[in-house]
Amino acid sequence: MNLWDTIKQYISETQDADRFGEDIPLYPEAKRSVDCYHQEMKRQQLWRLDCRDNESARDILNAAPQFQIAALSAALHMTISAERRRDYQNSYRLRPLMSAILRRTLPYTEGDLLRLIRFAPEMTGQIQLGIGRAITAYSGSEPLTAPIREALEAWATAPPGRYGGAEEAKVKIKVKNMLEGSVHAPLQGGEPWGDGVRADLNEMSTTESQKWHALLSHAMTSEAAKPSGKWLKQLQPRIDALGHDVYLKQMRSWIARFRANHLPPIAGADDYERYMEATRLSALLVHNYAALKGMVWGCQLIDDAEVPPILGDLADHALRKIPGHGPKSAKVGNACIVTLGAMSGMAPVAQLSRLKRKVKYAASQGMIETALAEAAARAGLPPEDLEELATPTFGLDESGRRREELGEHFAELAITPSGHAELIWTDKDGKTLKAPPAEVKKNHAETLKELKAAVTEMGKSLPALRDRLEGLLLTERSWTLGDWRERYANHPVMGAFARRLIWSFEEGGRTALGIWRAETLVDETGRPLGPLPENTIVRLWHPLGSTPETVLAWRRWLETNSVAQPFKQAHREIYLLTDAEIATATYSNRFAAHILRQHQFQALCRERGWRYQLQGIGFDGGNTPTLTRHGLRVEFWVEVAEDQTLSESGISLHVSTDQVRFYNDRGDLLPLANVPPLLFSEIMRDVDLFVGVCSIGNDPNWQNGGGHDAYWSHFSFGDLTATAQTRRDVLSRLLPRLKIAAQCTLDGKFLRVQGSLRTYKIHLGSGNILMEPNDQYLCIVPDRHKDAKTSADVFLPFEGDHLLAIILSKAFLLASDDTIKDLTILSQVRR
C-alpha cells in the first residue's frame, strides 16, 4: 500500500466518530461548540452564511489557540462525514468557521499539521488554500519532519481531489516549492515558459545564476495588485547587482518566450481529466508568470527610454483574449499598467493612451483610467490634455516625415496617405530600394535598429490615435486655435489624420467649417477661410448639426479632391427618432429580430467599448450588452437564438436581438426624446454596425443548410439600413468614374451589373447576389487579399467600410464574367 492509499485509509477510518479526536486536547468541548455553531447556522440562508453573526463561532474564535485547533479538527471531520452522506448543505455550513480559523496563525503541532494534510484532499479549494497557509507558517518556524514531508509529498503528487480546481493546484505548487527548500522557489517546470527560463538559468555561471535566483525569488513573493515601497526597496539591490542593461536584456528575452508560449494540447481520457489537467496547467502558469510580473514592477526602478514601449507591447499581448481561456495573463498585463502609471514623463502616458483603446477587459480598463488620472493629477492637467500632449512624434517633422542619411543611402520614416507607417529606402540617385542595403546593416546597425523599432511602434500607435480622434465626435471637445494647431493640425503624427478631417471654427458668434488643403484651411467650395483670430474655438465637426445641403457639399468636395477620411465623418450615418420610436417612447425596436453570430458580436462589442459576456447553456441570464456614456447607461437586449446551436464549450453560436433602452444615472428608464440627439445617433450607429457586420444574413454560404431561412432571405435582400444608404450614396457618385461604369446602374437596393453571360444584382446591405432573369442566388465567398487590392485601386472617400470594398470587388469580377476561371462560380452562372 503506497502512502496516498494510507492517507485515504486514514480518512475512511475517521468516519468512526467515537474514535476520532481521542488524541486531540480539548476535543470533546470543542466538538460540542462546533455542534452548537452548526445548529445556529441552520437558521441562516445558504447563500448568506456569515459566521460573524453566529454566537458559538464568536466564542470559538475568542477561545484559546488550542481550543480553536480542536474546533477546526472537529469541523473538518464533520465535513467529511456529511460529504460521505451526500449531505452537502450541512458540509457547506461548516466552511465559514473553518475559513475563519485557518486565516489565523495558530501554534500547530506536528500531529495537528498531519491531520490537516490528511484531510486536505477532501476539502474545497478555499479550505485547501487555508491549510496551505498554515503549512507555510509552520515551515517558517519549525523544520519539516520526515512524517510531514512524506504526507506533503503524497498530497502534492496525488490526483486532484473531488473538489480539485485552481486553488488545489496552486497549493500543490507551493507545497512542491516548500519541499525543494524554499517557500518562493523561482520557477516550477512542466510548462514551456518556465522550462525555458530554468534552462537559461542553468546555462549561466554560478555567480550570475545565484543573482537571478535571488531576484526571481523576491519577484514572486508579492500577490498584491501593486508593489509596496518596501517591496521595491528590497528589489533595488538585486537589480543593481545584475546591472540595468543585463536586467532589461534578459527581460526582453523572457518576454519573447512569453509571447511565443502557447497552451499545449490538454491530454486526458475524458472531459473531467482534461479539465483537471487544464486547471493544473493554468495554476502552474499563474505561479511562473508571477516572476515576470515582479520583473515588470522592477521597471519602476529603471530610467530607460526603452522601458515604456516594452511594457506597452507586453500589456497588449498579455491582455489579448485566448478563446476559451480569457486573457493570456491578466496579472502580467495589469502589472504593466501599474508600472506605466507609476513612471514619470510623457512616454508612459502615450503607452497608456494606446492601451486604453486596445485593451477590452473592464478591470484592466479601469486600471488604465486610474493610471491616466493619477498621471494627469501629478502634471496638474485634465487627463484629456495630458493624452494629447503625450502623443509621440517618433522624430517626424511637421510634414510627417523623418529622413536619415546613412552613408550613400537614405531612410525615410513616414505616414502614408492612408495613415499607415512605412520605412522607405533610397540610394543617392533617389532610386527606391526594397530593403536596407548591406552597407547600412554593417556600418549603421544601431540607427537601423532604432528606425525599425520606430516604424513598428508607430504602426501600433496609429490605429489607437485614429480611434481617439473618432471618439472626439461624441465628446464635443473644444480647443483654442493655438492648442489645436499644436496638438492636431501641425502635429507630425496627428496631422496625418487631422488634416483629412473637417473642423468647426467659432469666433464672435460666427461659425465656419474648414478642412486643410494646400497648406491652408478651405470651406466646402474650396475657398480659403482666411486668417483666424487666436481666440477662435475649434471643434471636430459632426454632420448631425448641419443641413443636408452642407453635408452633401462636403461629401462632393472630398470625392472631387480625392481626400479619404480616416473614418466616416462627412459620410457618417445620422440616426434620428422615428415615428415608431416616438410611439414606444422608452425603447427602440429598430434593430430587433435579427440573428447575429454571437462570438463576432462579442468581439465587436468590446471593440466599440460595450460590455458583453457570451451566453450559453446554464449562464444565459444577465448578459445584456451595455455601454455607459455621458452619465447614461445603454442596453441592447439580446437572447440566445431559438436554434440553440452550441459550440463545443456550450456557448450559443447565435443570438437574436431585441430592444435598445437608455437609463439615467439613477437607473431610471429614460424616454428616447430626452436622450441627447448626438448620443442617440452614435449609439444607434453602433447597434446598426453590430447588425450589419454580425448578421447571418451577410454570410454567402448560409443558404446551404444554416437554418433561419426566412430571416436570411429578408436580410440578404431586404430594405437598406442607414449604413447601406450611405454606401448607395457614395456609389452614385463613384460609379461614373469607374471603367465598368457603362455596365453598372443603381436599382433601388441593388447595384445591377451587366456581364457577358448574365445580369447580376448585388445587394448594397449584405453584398449577396441574385442573377437575372429568375433571381437565382449566386454564392461568391470574398477573397480578402483581392478585396484589399481592389479597394486600393478604387478611391473611397473614407476608410473602414469593408463591405463596400467587397461589393466593388464583386462588381469588377462579374462585369468580366466571361473571364472567370473559378469553376464553383462558373457552375452557378451557367446553371
Buried (B, 14 or more C-beta within 10 A) or exposed (E): EEBBEEBBEBBEEBEEEEEBBEEBBBBEBBBEBBEBBBEBBEEBEEEEBEBEBBEBBBBBBEBEEBBBBBBBBBBBBBBBBBBEEEEEEBBBBBBBBBBBBBEBEBEBBEEBBBBBBBBBBBBBBBBBBBBBBBBBBBBEEBEBEEEBEBBBBBBBEBEBBEBBBBBBBBBBBBBBBBBEEEBBBBBBEBBBBBBBBBEBBEEBEEEBBEBBBBBBBBBBBBEEEBBEEEBBEEBEEBBEBBEBEBBBEBBEEBBEBBBEBEBEEBEEEEEEBBBBBBBBBBBBBBBBBBBBBBBBBBBBBBEEEEBBBBBBBBBBBBBBBEEEEEBBBBBBBBBBBBBBBBBEEBBBBBBBBBBBBBBBBEEBBEBBEEBBBEBBEEBEBEBBBBBBBBBBBBBBEEEBBBEBEBEEBBBBBBBEEEBBBEBBBBEEEEEEBEEBBEEBEEEBEEBBEEBBEBBBBBBBBBBBBBBBBBBBBBEBBBBEBEBBBBBBBEBBBBBBBBBBBBBBBBBEEEEBBBBBBEEEBBBBEEEEBEEBEEEBBBBBBBBBEBEEEBBBBBBBBBBEEEBBBBBBBBBBBBBEBEEEBEEBEBBBBBBBEBBBBBBBBBBBBBEBBBBBEBBBEEEBEEBBBBBEBEEBBBBBBBBBBEBEBBBEEEBBBBBBBBBBBBBEEEEEEBEBEEBBBBBBBBBBBBBBBBBBBBBBBBBBEBBEEBBBEEBBBBBBBBEBBBBBBBBBBBBEBBBEEBEBEEBBEBEEBBBBBBBEEBBBBBBBBBBBBBBEEEEEBBBBEBBEEBBEEBBEEBEBBBBBBBBBBBBBBBBBBBBEBEEBEEEEBBEBBEE
